[in-house]
């Protein structure tokens, strides 16, 4: 093992070369394909940014119109997929449902295995991006026993999603434009984040050349964990547990004494303010002009204020991350907390697919297969059962 590098949790390992997303964690910089995240959030739509991540350049008007049309054409789920969803208990966690439903799509589109055919790849990528909001809305409606609402192609990406979630009777649910734009911005912010745990999973599974559905299902499973995308749901639980602004200092004291983590704080790469959290804080202000002020934001702001002045957090360079404020916005918009990680997965599927495609086209990439430092027994021999004590 002389030449083997031991790097548990990849703290110091670059697993690939990538031209998609750039992060400078010390400076708090995030760029997609060279564009600052702040500019993309202000000037572009989620579908424009999806095209950018997948193709390397922003779309021109014709490309955007073709791309939007392609996405709209593939929003429907095969009817058998609905039956599949109906098999779940009413209280099944939507992430469990999402993970298995994405994998089930692999059986609906067996041609997806042909991963080196560029046209086929484009079709499967569009299908996945288009169907994620539909699956998410169906998971939600399944819980309440509500009839599913079919996609409405007169609406844009986020309006259509909100209509599938919340339409009750005719006419359609028309989202407040401030809210649908805020959701679009949140989708942009979550679309990619270089080699995070779920993206690394996507590349790892994809390196065995399986189809993108099984890859995205595995990536979504990685995202589900509370240290990754599951953190946004945990933040809301934490804010509920704290209950009021005057209990924040006591809670932080508890965290410092080893009583758990401050959820939505800290990041492997950012040792500065997560730029996405800054934009989300701004978006929250917009959302509250429509939904009214939310008591949880007061608790969150107080948490941030105290933590950013506290030696424990300063010394460890722990700042709010993307998950700290996102759940508060989602809740204000009317999403249930168990959907928060699904709301992370809808846009992140774009990053998974862009990174997967980049990996497939990279001649240096092979099947992911790390080595290990073996710490077990040396050779030994089986003792007959009668002699074992
Ligand atoms: N609250 C309190 N202490 C913390 C926190 C936190 N949120 N995060 C890290 N620390 C401490 C940790 O205990 C350690 O202290 P010490 O040096 O005394 O042992 C030190 O800071 C370094 O932490 P680490 O665990 O070595 O850092 P990591 O890079 O392995 O973990 C992390 C990064 C995001 C998993 C971690 O900060 C964490 O668990 N945060 C809370 C969960 C969270 O918000 N996750 C969302 C991450 S961003 C979006 C995403 O990826 O989905």
Boltz pocket constraint, residues with backbone or C-beta under 6 A from the ligand:
constraints:
  - pocket:
      binder: B
      contacts: [[A, 196], [A, 226], [A, 227], [A, 228], [A, 229], [A, 230], [A, 231], [A, 255], [A, 260], [A, 261], [A, 262], [A, 263], [A, 264], [A, 265], [A, 266], [A, 267], [A, 268], [A, 269], [A, 316], [A, 318], [A, 321], [A, 322], [A, 323]]
      max_distance: 6.0
